[in-house]
Amino acid sequence: MKAMLLSLGVLTAQLTLGQTVILEPVVSGLTNPVDIANAGDARLFIAQRAGLIRILQPNGVLDPVPFLNLTDRVLSTSNEQGLLGLTFDPNYASNGFLYVNYVAGTGNGTTRISRFTVTPDPDVASPTSEVILFSQAQPATNHNGGDLEFGPDGNLWFALGDGGGTGDPNNLAQNMTTPLGKMLRINVSGGPALATAGTGDCLAGLIGALLVRGMDAWQAACAGVYVHGVAGEWLASEGRSAVALELADAIGRVLAALPARHPRWPRVYAG
């Protein structure tokens, strides 16, 4: 997982094994930092929930001018809304693409997965370059997920929360007619699209699996859904293979998603 080193002071913690971990502050002057990303060089890109992406230069100086300002479209009135995730394309050095996960609109908002492009100035991205790759209306203000990363398969993976409420009251995480409550992945490199929850190919694959062909057929038909049955998965860390994945959810649990790909929120974890 990404190391969140934006502490306001030095914290010393005793771990259960007797080791001492010392966290040292590296930057101040940020408001609600939620994610840190690297573009393949010595800079750190820090996403703030209100919609700003700031650059921490290698010399420890925080650039006064944001790398990207999305405050005109980011909805952050609730504490689980806002600009929630940031990652850079594996080929960023040649294509200049970066990707964000944010909540837009009003009220409960709409989750967007969007691509932006850097300008000729390497310290400034263009807010007008937005290409919306995925959007999903949210039925509540909480459990919006947040993280997005490129997985070992080359696809863009992102976490979409279960739509909010207490204990997933509408059972959306288990409902394959909606992408809510799922870890999704999309092909952003120009190849074939991956079918996700709520699409015809995915639903047809699910019906076929139930009737005849077994769950392997469903997993192939719904390639865009890696995990379902999860809640407010705001941070993810993939292992060396596509089956080694950890999801951290909004109330501090860490869920290991093994090949079954089915943590079964809320039936197991709601208690």
C-alpha positions as a printed Julia matrix, in Angstrom:
271×3 Matrix{Float64}:
   0.0     0.0     0.0
   1.04    3.56   -0.45
   2.94    4.95    2.51
   1.08    7.87    4.06
   3.93    9.89    5.53
   2.07   13.16    5.94
   2.12   13.21    9.74
   2.09   16.49   11.64
   4.59   15.34   14.22
   6.97   12.55   15.06
   5.13    9.46   16.22
   6.82    6.53   17.92
   4.83    3.32   18.1
   5.7     0.06   19.8
   4.69   -2.88   17.65
   3.72   -6.24   19.06
   7.12   -7.66   18.04
   8.92   -5.03   20.05
  10.09   -3.04   17.04
  10.08    0.75   17.06
   8.73    2.66   14.09
   9.45    6.37   13.84
   7.43    8.51   11.45
   9.01   11.82   10.52
   7.04   14.69    8.93
   8.01   15.46    5.35
   5.57   18.25    4.47
   2.97   20.51    6.04
   0.37   22.94    4.74
  -1.95   20.32    3.23
  -5.68   19.95    3.86
  -7.19   16.46    3.91
  -4.52   14.63    1.91
  -5.97   11.29    0.84
  -3.53    9.76   -1.64
   0.1     9.88   -2.78
   1.31    8.82   -6.22
   4.59    8.72   -8.09
   5.05    9.4   -11.79
   8.31    7.51  -12.18
  10.59   10.32  -11.02
  11.59   11.85   -7.68
   8.43   13.95   -7.24
   5.49   13.0    -5.02
   1.96   13.9    -6.14
  -0.45   14.42   -3.25
  -4.21   14.4    -3.75
  -6.34   16.53   -1.43
  -9.97   15.59   -0.92
 -11.33   18.99   -2.02
  -9.93   18.43   -5.52
  -6.33   19.63   -5.62
  -3.25   17.62   -6.61
  -0.05   19.13   -5.23
   3.58   18.32   -6.04
   6.19   17.74   -3.38
   9.49   18.39   -5.11
  12.63   16.31   -4.39
  14.05   19.17   -2.32
  11.08   18.93    0.08
   9.33   22.06   -1.22
   5.59   21.93   -1.86
   4.78   23.7    -5.13
   2.45   26.66   -4.49
   0.64   26.11   -7.79
  -1.38   22.86   -7.91
  -0.45   20.24  -10.47
  -4.18   19.84  -11.16
  -7.14   21.79   -9.8
 -10.48   19.97   -9.97
 -12.31   21.92   -7.28
 -14.78   23.19   -9.9
 -16.17   19.66  -10.38
 -15.35   17.7    -7.21
 -18.13   17.23   -4.65
 -16.6    17.06   -1.16
 -19.35   18.24    1.18
 -19.53   14.86    2.95
 -16.42   13.43    4.57
 -16.41   10.32    2.33
 -16.82   12.32   -0.87
 -14.2    14.21   -2.84
 -11.11   13.48   -4.88
 -10.33   10.01   -3.55
  -7.73    8.35   -5.76
  -4.83    9.13   -8.11
  -2.52    7.02  -10.25
  -0.25    7.5   -13.25
  -0.25    5.51  -16.47
   2.59    2.95  -16.67
   3.59    4.76  -19.89
   3.27    8.23  -18.36
   6.71    9.29  -19.58
   5.51    8.95  -23.18
   1.75    9.59  -23.05
   1.38   11.98  -20.06
  -1.8    10.29  -18.79
  -2.96   10.26  -15.18
  -6.19    8.88  -13.73
  -8.35   10.02  -10.84
 -11.32    8.7    -8.89
 -13.62   11.44   -7.62
 -17.22   12.24   -6.72
 -18.91   14.87   -8.88
 -22.28   16.59   -9.02
 -24.56   17.46   -6.09
 -26.3    15.62   -3.27
 -25.18   11.98   -3.15
 -23.01   12.61   -6.2
 -21.66   10.47   -9.03
 -18.38    8.58   -8.96
 -16.16    9.32  -11.94
 -13.05    7.57  -13.17
 -11.35   10.09  -15.45
  -8.15   10.51  -17.4
  -6.22   13.78  -17.6
  -3.13   14.77  -19.55
  -0.07   16.72  -18.47
   0.75   19.98  -20.29
   4.15   20.84  -21.81
   4.97   22.08  -18.3
   5.7    18.83  -16.41
   4.45   20.38  -13.18
   0.98   21.27  -14.54
  -1.79   19.03  -15.88
  -4.65   20.31  -18.0
  -8.08   20.39  -16.29
  -9.75   20.66  -19.72
  -8.22   17.39  -20.92
 -10.66   15.25  -18.95
 -11.89   12.03  -20.52
 -14.54   10.31  -18.37
 -13.96    6.56  -18.55
 -16.58    5.39  -16.06
 -19.35    6.96  -14.01
 -21.8     5.64  -11.44
 -24.51    7.5    -9.54
 -24.23    7.03   -5.77
 -27.37    6.34   -3.69
 -25.83    7.81   -0.5
 -22.95   10.07    0.5
 -20.8     7.39    2.18
 -19.01    4.21    1.04
 -17.65    5.67   -2.18
 -14.53    3.52   -2.4
 -11.64    5.58   -3.72
  -8.38    3.95   -4.73
  -7.32    3.14   -8.27
  -4.16    1.4    -9.47
  -2.79   -0.39  -12.49
  -2.83   -4.11  -11.82
  -0.39   -6.82  -12.94
  -2.7    -7.48  -15.91
  -2.15   -3.95  -17.27
  -5.75   -2.9   -16.6
  -6.84    0.03  -14.45
  -8.34   -1.31  -11.22
 -10.57    0.79   -9.0
 -12.68    0.34   -5.9
 -16.35    1.25   -5.99
 -18.15    1.28   -2.64
 -21.47   -0.4    -1.94
 -23.49    2.79   -2.27
 -23.62    3.64    1.41
 -26.14    3.36    4.17
 -25.55    1.17    7.21
 -24.76   -2.45    6.44
 -25.51   -2.19    2.72
 -29.31   -2.03    3.26
 -30.09   -2.71   -0.4
 -27.63   -5.63   -0.68
 -25.91   -3.92   -3.62
 -22.52   -5.52   -3.0
 -24.03   -8.94   -3.76
 -26.13   -7.69   -6.68
 -24.52   -8.38  -10.05
 -26.87   -5.97  -11.84
 -24.91   -3.02  -10.37
 -21.18   -2.23  -10.21
 -21.57   -0.94   -6.63
 -19.71   -2.93   -3.99
 -17.19   -4.31   -6.48
 -13.49   -4.09   -7.3
 -13.58   -3.29  -11.02
 -10.99   -3.14  -13.78
 -11.1    -1.51  -17.19
  -8.84   -1.63  -20.23
  -7.5     1.86  -20.9
  -4.88    0.86  -23.48
  -7.25    0.65  -26.45
  -7.89   -3.09  -26.29
 -11.24   -4.88  -25.89
 -13.48   -3.57  -23.12
 -13.97   -5.77  -20.06
 -17.59   -6.54  -19.17
 -18.54   -5.32  -15.73
 -21.51   -5.76  -13.39
 -24.76   -4.51  -14.85
 -23.72   -5.01  -18.49
 -25.4    -7.47  -20.83
 -22.37   -9.72  -21.33
 -21.76   -9.99  -17.61
 -25.39  -10.76  -16.77
 -25.61  -13.33  -19.55
 -22.46  -14.98  -18.24
 -23.91  -15.07  -14.74
 -27.14  -16.68  -15.95
 -25.18  -19.22  -17.98
 -23.01  -20.04  -15.0
 -26.01  -20.64  -12.79
 -27.73  -22.83  -15.38
 -24.97  -24.81  -17.01
 -21.4   -23.74  -17.18
 -20.26  -23.08  -13.64
 -18.6   -20.05  -12.06
 -15.54  -20.13  -14.33
 -17.84  -19.13  -17.19
 -19.19  -16.21  -15.16
 -15.7   -15.02  -14.2
 -14.68  -15.05  -17.87
 -17.84  -13.21  -18.95
 -17.5   -10.64  -16.14
 -13.77  -10.02  -16.54
 -14.25   -6.42  -15.45
 -15.33   -7.53  -11.96
 -12.44   -8.91   -9.93
 -14.13   -8.91   -6.51
 -17.74   -8.44   -5.47
 -19.35   -8.34   -2.06
 -17.26   -5.49   -0.59
 -18.25   -2.29    1.2
 -16.28    0.98    1.24
 -12.97   -0.25   -0.11
 -10.91    2.94   -0.15
  -7.41    1.46   -0.48
  -6.08   -1.55   -2.34
  -2.75   -3.28   -2.68
  -2.14   -5.89   -5.31
   0.48   -8.61   -5.0
   2.7   -10.11   -7.65
  -0.2   -12.01   -9.17
  -3.77  -11.0    -9.91
  -5.12  -13.22   -7.13
  -3.12  -11.59   -4.33
  -5.13   -8.53   -3.4
  -5.87   -6.75   -0.15
  -8.69   -4.27    0.31
  -8.86   -1.82    3.19
 -12.38   -0.68    3.82
 -13.84    2.43    5.36
 -13.95    1.14    8.93
 -10.44   -0.21    9.1
 -10.76   -3.86    8.14
  -8.33   -5.46    5.73
  -9.98   -8.08    3.53
  -7.92  -10.61    1.59
  -9.49  -11.39   -1.77
  -8.46  -14.89   -2.81
  -9.41  -16.68   -6.06
 -13.06  -17.03   -4.94
 -13.23  -13.22   -5.3
 -16.23  -13.05   -2.99
 -15.74  -11.51    0.5
 -19.57  -11.62    0.97
 -20.18   -8.2     2.5
 -22.5    -7.65    4.3
 -23.48  -11.2     5.18
 -20.22  -12.01    6.99
 -18.69   -8.66    7.91
 -21.71   -6.54    8.82
 -21.71   -7.68   12.44
